[in-house]
């Protein structure tokens, strides 16, 4: 199930090569969009969801009402606004993050327009509106019965794969205390051959936001990721370093596109307990997890089979 994530984009080069047989330009555009957003159609369910996660509803700025999932966690842990990958669902994301929810992190799993029986058609601009709406609700939950201030729970933005692009855009518009991306790419068009990049309708230019997004950023990437190769993570790491960004790359030896959730939990805990203004300590991390602060060289990391 996990390996479906970004499968459409990872094989988009092959798919687009067949576009000449699809017909009109409109039909080709629809074909390409379906490869980028192969949305699950089954309605969201909270039945037996980890941490007692429940269905929630938000209204995006364009009026669409969208369902997502919310696991409150514990008051002393941050709330994570979680953006999933392109062929995933919010329910699958919550199931993946079960150990993180069990450890007390609050998780608000964003469900996109056109996914899991939500109305609308997914695209980069629409997913940005969806993320804004869920973040606003998370911030309301973080304040509880009080006003925004010292007693509010921290709200982190976390995005996986395609969701990393959604997360980086959200963090640029609404800087959080922490931004975490997992297995994301430089630009979505970098995943397909140059000759057919113009057919990809959305940009998700993470490489530009690597310079400008103001939040402390922790870039997690598996060195054995065969969907989004670690080269993408290394490039983003180098760009962030040259821009003087706060944060670090966290590289997982033998880690694949969907890292083990317990490994992710250890990484999130290391971020939560990091020294003020510093990087997470590698001491509490599993063997094979390497923290490289932005500004230090990550180019020596190799892809792993």
Legacy VTK file of the C-alpha trace (Angstrom):
# vtk DataFile Version 3.0
C-alpha trace
ASCII
DATASET POLYDATA
POINTS 305 float
0.000 0.000 0.000
2.738 2.469 0.969
4.663 1.940 -2.256
1.790 3.476 -4.261
2.807 6.927 -3.062
3.912 9.155 -5.950
3.766 6.116 -8.225
1.928 8.164 -10.835
4.583 10.860 -10.919
7.502 8.435 -10.711
6.262 6.700 -13.875
4.975 9.852 -15.519
7.698 9.853 -18.163
6.413 6.552 -19.550
2.805 7.679 -19.275
3.376 10.976 -21.051
5.118 9.228 -23.901
1.724 7.692 -24.669
-0.092 11.048 -24.674
0.018 11.256 -28.464
-2.554 8.483 -28.497
-4.877 10.105 -25.962
-6.471 12.576 -28.352
-7.145 16.288 -27.882
-5.051 18.669 -25.794
-7.822 18.717 -23.186
-7.847 14.930 -23.026
-4.059 14.878 -22.716
-4.170 17.422 -19.896
-6.764 15.343 -18.064
-4.669 12.204 -18.589
-1.546 13.863 -17.150
-3.434 15.279 -14.173
-4.795 11.844 -13.353
-1.238 10.529 -13.281
-0.216 13.208 -10.773
-3.348 12.899 -8.623
-4.558 9.263 -8.691
-6.988 10.060 -5.911
-8.526 7.290 -3.781
-12.318 7.410 -4.006
-13.365 5.563 -0.855
-14.826 7.992 1.720
-12.726 8.702 4.785
-13.455 6.565 7.826
-12.405 6.931 11.452
-13.388 3.359 12.366
-10.581 1.814 14.450
-8.313 4.764 13.636
-5.186 5.184 15.803
-5.461 7.438 18.826
-9.223 7.710 18.501
-8.824 9.879 15.404
-12.126 11.406 14.357
-13.549 12.953 11.221
-13.377 16.735 10.990
-14.588 19.194 8.363
-13.149 22.482 7.149
-14.201 25.020 4.545
-11.560 26.136 2.042
-11.403 29.753 0.895
-13.211 28.876 -2.343
-16.140 27.370 -0.431
-15.357 23.649 -0.749
-16.110 21.682 2.409
-13.515 18.999 3.017
-13.266 16.131 5.475
-10.016 15.151 7.190
-8.914 13.284 10.297
-7.871 14.583 13.716
-6.084 12.689 16.503
-5.694 15.099 19.466
-2.675 13.524 21.166
-1.333 14.958 24.427
-1.226 18.606 25.472
2.553 18.559 25.993
3.288 17.425 22.423
3.095 19.470 19.198
0.247 19.246 16.719
1.349 18.019 13.301
-0.540 19.223 10.230
0.186 16.289 7.916
0.102 16.457 4.095
0.215 13.019 2.467
1.566 11.816 -0.891
-0.240 11.840 -4.193
-1.707 8.311 -4.226
-2.304 8.135 -0.492
-5.269 9.128 1.668
-5.552 10.873 5.015
-6.599 7.574 6.599
-3.517 5.772 5.272
-1.365 8.623 6.563
-2.901 8.335 10.048
-2.380 4.573 10.054
1.274 5.077 9.053
1.747 7.636 11.837
0.137 5.404 14.500
3.309 5.142 16.655
3.696 8.923 16.483
0.087 9.426 17.567
0.517 6.833 20.327
3.518 8.845 21.597
1.240 11.855 22.103
1.752 13.986 19.013
-1.463 15.506 17.746
-2.008 14.741 14.067
-4.347 16.618 11.763
-4.328 14.645 8.519
-5.220 16.922 5.623
-7.426 15.369 2.977
-7.299 17.082 -0.378
-10.089 18.133 -2.708
-11.055 15.277 -5.004
-9.655 12.694 -2.575
-11.608 10.250 -0.415
-14.976 11.500 -1.691
-14.141 15.156 -0.991
-15.570 17.537 -3.622
-13.454 19.375 -6.164
-10.574 18.653 -8.514
-7.003 18.510 -7.187
-4.289 20.835 -8.456
-1.451 22.797 -6.868
-3.500 25.945 -6.229
-6.438 23.990 -4.817
-4.281 21.890 -2.478
-2.780 25.118 -1.158
-6.260 26.340 -0.198
-6.999 22.993 1.445
-3.806 23.121 3.507
-4.573 26.693 4.637
-8.002 25.647 5.910
-6.741 22.654 7.886
-3.873 24.684 9.371
-6.338 27.310 10.608
-8.355 24.629 12.395
-5.189 23.109 13.888
-4.191 26.522 15.233
-7.633 26.852 16.816
-7.245 23.454 18.494
-3.725 24.414 19.614
-5.063 27.418 21.502
-7.745 25.375 23.232
-9.936 27.637 25.320
-7.282 30.354 25.586
-5.841 33.009 23.294
-2.814 32.511 21.077
0.349 32.829 23.129
2.696 30.987 25.402
0.178 28.334 26.412
-0.693 27.301 22.863
0.601 23.954 21.635
3.246 24.232 18.917
1.940 23.535 15.427
4.314 21.796 13.038
3.867 21.351 9.298
4.864 17.932 7.941
4.632 16.777 4.336
5.502 13.514 2.632
6.415 13.155 -1.045
4.002 15.330 -3.062
2.732 16.535 0.314
6.208 17.934 0.920
5.537 20.408 -1.864
2.181 21.308 -0.332
3.858 21.655 3.078
6.632 23.922 1.822
4.128 26.259 0.217
2.043 26.310 3.396
5.099 27.043 5.547
6.048 29.919 3.252
2.596 31.496 3.646
2.201 30.690 7.349
5.595 30.034 8.990
5.279 27.324 11.681
7.599 26.562 14.556
8.938 23.584 12.584
8.677 22.343 8.990
9.457 18.682 8.236
9.491 17.164 4.760
9.865 13.442 4.104
11.082 12.145 0.744
10.219 15.219 -1.277
11.591 16.456 -4.599
13.266 19.542 -6.063
10.523 20.208 -8.651
7.828 17.849 -9.805
8.943 18.371 -13.397
12.418 17.098 -12.494
10.855 13.645 -12.179
10.093 13.369 -15.911
12.210 13.648 -19.080
12.968 17.206 -20.207
11.085 16.838 -23.497
7.741 16.345 -21.772
8.062 18.593 -18.735
5.864 21.258 -20.318
2.950 18.792 -20.192
3.057 18.690 -16.387
0.531 21.326 -15.267
1.767 21.972 -11.725
5.232 23.083 -10.634
5.748 22.469 -6.885
9.077 24.335 -7.053
10.500 23.154 -3.748
13.979 24.149 -4.870
12.930 27.825 -4.853
11.215 27.560 -1.482
14.311 25.887 -0.057
15.837 29.365 -0.168
12.912 31.417 1.068
10.690 29.496 3.498
11.457 31.111 6.869
10.644 28.241 9.268
13.317 25.921 10.701
13.303 23.023 8.270
14.189 19.371 8.806
14.551 17.546 5.502
14.168 13.767 5.982
15.218 11.481 3.124
15.905 7.778 2.798
19.103 6.920 0.980
17.418 3.881 -0.603
14.390 5.857 -1.828
13.637 4.593 -5.334
10.628 6.889 -5.867
12.318 10.224 -5.096
16.067 9.507 -5.138
18.236 10.942 -2.380
19.857 13.263 -4.963
16.751 15.462 -4.630
17.237 15.690 -0.864
20.937 16.479 -1.276
20.176 19.249 -3.760
17.563 20.818 -1.483
19.993 20.510 1.444
22.711 22.365 -0.501
20.328 25.140 -1.557
19.095 25.613 2.027
22.684 25.752 3.255
23.696 28.425 0.753
20.630 30.453 1.769
21.596 30.273 5.452
18.424 28.405 6.405
17.942 27.122 9.940
17.619 23.351 10.115
19.245 20.178 8.885
19.022 17.215 6.603
18.199 13.923 8.298
19.304 11.052 6.079
18.306 7.440 6.749
20.692 4.722 5.574
18.668 2.001 3.841
15.561 4.166 4.302
12.992 3.966 1.534
10.253 6.321 0.384
8.040 5.556 3.379
10.439 5.446 6.338
9.589 3.278 9.308
7.218 5.215 11.568
9.229 4.409 14.692
12.306 5.859 13.040
10.268 8.951 12.186
9.084 9.138 15.799
12.687 9.138 17.009
13.499 11.921 14.538
10.500 14.020 15.600
11.390 13.572 19.266
14.978 14.647 18.544
13.630 17.754 16.810
11.239 18.475 19.692
13.999 18.225 22.304
16.751 19.916 20.280
18.729 22.716 21.921
17.337 26.170 21.290
18.690 27.318 17.944
20.517 24.027 17.426
20.168 20.829 15.442
18.730 17.547 16.708
21.210 15.292 18.439
22.135 12.063 16.676
22.692 10.378 20.048
19.046 9.371 20.526
18.492 8.392 16.900
18.554 4.850 15.538
21.723 3.535 13.945
22.048 4.702 10.359
20.222 8.007 10.854
22.558 10.914 10.184
21.854 14.583 10.938
23.729 17.033 8.707
23.052 20.703 9.543
22.402 23.028 6.623
25.685 24.529 5.523
27.586 21.271 5.973
28.327 18.963 3.060
25.854 16.155 2.319
27.128 15.389 -1.161
29.064 12.304 -0.050
25.891 10.375 0.763
25.342 7.562 -1.703
22.183 6.043 -3.046
21.642 2.624 -1.574
19.927 -0.370 -3.158
LINES 1 306
305 0 1 2 3 4 5 6 7 8 9 10 11 12 13 14 15 16 17 18 19 20 21 22 23 24 25 26 27 28 29 30 31 32 33 34 35 36 37 38 39 40 41 42 43 44 45 46 47 48 49 50 51 52 53 54 55 56 57 58 59 60 61 62 63 64 65 66 67 68 69 70 71 72 73 74 75 76 77 78 79 80 81 82 83 84 85 86 87 88 89 90 91 92 93 94 95 96 97 98 99 100 101 102 103 104 105 106 107 108 109 110 111 112 113 114 115 116 117 118 119 120 121 122 123 124 125 126 127 128 129 130 131 132 133 134 135 136 137 138 139 140 141 142 143 144 145 146 147 148 149 150 151 152 153 154 155 156 157 158 159 160 161 162 163 164 165 166 167 168 169 170 171 172 173 174 175 176 177 178 179 180 181 182 183 184 185 186 187 188 189 190 191 192 193 194 195 196 197 198 199 200 201 202 203 204 205 206 207 208 209 210 211 212 213 214 215 216 217 218 219 220 221 222 223 224 225 226 227 228 229 230 231 232 233 234 235 236 237 238 239 240 241 242 243 244 245 246 247 248 249 250 251 252 253 254 255 256 257 258 259 260 261 262 263 264 265 266 267 268 269 270 271 272 273 274 275 276 277 278 279 280 281 282 283 284 285 286 287 288 289 290 291 292 293 294 295 296 297 298 299 300 301 302 303 304
